[in-house]
Amino acid sequence: MDAQVTQNGELVTDLTKDDFIVTENNRRQELLYFGREAEPLSLLLLLDVSGSMRKYIEQIAGISRQALRRLHKGDRVSIMLFSKGTKVVLPFTDDLNAVADAIRAAAQDESMSPYTAINDALLDAAKYVDDKAGETGRRAILILTDNLGLNYKSPDPPVIDALYTADAVLSAIVVGRGEKPEAARADQRVNPDFTVPDVFKISEETGGEAVKANKAPSAFSEMIERIRMRYSLHYHTPENARPGFHAVRVELTPEAQRRYPYAIVRARKGYVLKQQ
């Protein structure tokens, strides 16, 4: 499991192993490994190239080399573009110059549809991370989108399950007119086949964070740092654990809560144990 701790919006970076309590299915687990910077990161950048999103990709391309310097040796980045469908334009690599070049090229890519299917893209992203990220290290997906459009027969629960299965945390930068669905389209006609995208909810469920950004470049740079600076918490899967979903809770000890009374802990709410 990996976790982010903030207080008043700022990262809390001085916590130790003894400051965390991890429970699985309501049973406390012994932490066997704790770290914050040593664990390598596999990060998939999921870039929305529909409609007016290209200008925001151009904006982050301009500062991408600087932002990517926040990553560490051994970290790898991949890039997937999406609109109605998805396309991997860069497999996982530690060549950060190649990543910056691919982001710049993405802003000029006109091969994708002008429409948007966010949840379908997240399903593809989760599968790609599960297949290609490797067996070790942390896994994260960072989506840049306006959170607009409609999902057709692609509700949130299967997306969240896919991210749990991939052990991937979703974080989101929402730009343009994008808002939280309850604020943006509360008057939408109800149709069970169509659902409003909600990367805010999916990020929260998987332990990440979503921000509404007025300035895409600064948000991109800050989000890279916040993803990189999460804590890593390792424990053994309980003996005789059955395949399927296991609920996990990560929280601070009472002592840590006294030091940081307004702390917010973000961590995945569980994981999927695969059939052997």
JOBELQUI-V457237 format. One record per backbone hydrogen bond with DSSP energy under -0.5 kcal/mol. CO is the residue of the C=O (numbers start at 1). NH is the residue of the N-H. E is the energy in kcal/mol with one decimal. If there is no record, write none. Layout:
CO	NH	E
CO	NH	E
This chain:
1	233	-3.6
2	268	-0.6
3	231	-3.3
4	266	-3.2
5	12	-3.0
6	264	-3.1
7	10	-1.9
10	7	-2.4
11	13	-0.6
16	19	-1.9
17	20	-1.4
19	253	-1.9
21	251	-2.4
22	29	-3.1
23	249	-2.5
24	27	-1.6
27	24	-2.8
33	234	-2.4
35	232	-3.6
40	138	-2.7
41	43	-0.6
41	76	-2.8
42	44	-0.5
42	140	-2.4
43	45	-0.6
43	78	-2.3
44	46	-0.7
44	142	-2.6
45	47	-0.7
45	80	-2.8
46	48	-0.5
46	144	-2.3
47	49	-0.6
47	82	-2.2
50	53	-2.4
51	54	-0.9
52	55	-0.8
53	56	-0.8
53	57	-1.6
54	58	-2.4
55	59	-1.6
56	60	-2.2
57	61	-2.2
58	62	-1.3
59	63	-0.5
60	63	-0.9
60	64	-0.6
61	64	-0.7
63	67	-2.6
64	68	-2.8
65	69	-0.7
66	69	-0.7
67	70	-1.6
68	71	-1.7
72	75	-2.2
76	43	-2.8
77	93	-1.7
78	45	-3.2
79	89	-1.9
79	90	-1.5
80	47	-2.5
81	87	-2.3
82	49	-2.5
83	117	-2.7
85	83	-2.4
87	81	-3.2
87	89	-0.6
90	79	-2.1
93	77	-2.8
94	96	-1.2
95	99	-1.5
96	100	-2.3
97	101	-2.3
98	102	-2.1
99	103	-2.1
100	104	-2.0
101	105	-2.3
102	106	-1.8
103	107	-1.1
104	107	-0.5
105	108	-1.3
106	109	-1.1
108	110	-0.5
116	150	-0.6
117	121	-1.8
118	122	-2.3
119	123	-2.2
120	124	-2.1
121	125	-2.6
122	126	-2.6
123	127	-2.1
124	128	-2.3
125	129	-2.5
126	130	-2.5
127	131	-2.2
128	132	-2.8
129	133	-2.2
138	42	-2.5
139	169	-1.7
140	44	-2.6
141	143	-0.5
141	171	-2.8
142	46	-2.7
143	145	-0.5
143	173	-2.8
144	48	-2.2
145	175	-2.1
149	197	-0.6
150	152	-0.5
151	153	-0.7
151	195	-2.2
155	159	-0.7
156	159	-0.8
156	160	-2.3
157	161	-2.5
158	162	-2.1
159	163	-2.1
160	164	-2.3
161	165	-2.7
162	166	-1.9
163	168	-2.5
164	167	-1.4
164	272	-0.7
167	139	-0.5
169	141	-2.8
171	143	-2.4
172	174	-0.5
172	211	-2.3
173	145	-2.2
173	175	-0.5
174	213	-2.9
175	178	-1.5
180	183	-1.4
180	184	-2.3
181	185	-2.8
185	188	-1.4
191	194	-1.6
193	153	-3.8
194	191	-0.5
195	151	-3.2
198	202	-1.9
199	203	-2.1
200	204	-2.0
201	205	-2.5
202	206	-1.7
203	208	-2.6
204	207	-1.1
205	269	-1.3
209	172	-2.1
211	174	-3.0
211	213	-0.7
214	216	-0.5
215	219	-1.9
216	220	-2.6
217	221	-2.2
218	222	-2.3
219	223	-2.5
220	224	-2.1
221	225	-1.6
222	226	-2.4
223	227	-2.4
224	228	-2.1
225	229	-1.8
227	230	-1.0
231	3	-2.2
232	35	-1.8
234	32	-2.8
234	33	-1.3
238	241	-1.5
244	273	-3.0
246	271	-1.6
247	25	-3.2
249	23	-2.4
251	21	-3.0
253	257	-2.5
254	258	-1.7
255	259	-1.5
256	260	-2.2
260	263	-1.7
262	8	-0.6
264	6	-2.3
264	266	-0.5
265	267	-0.5
266	4	-2.5
269	248	-1.8
271	246	-2.8
271	273	-0.6
272	274	-0.6
273	244	-2.3
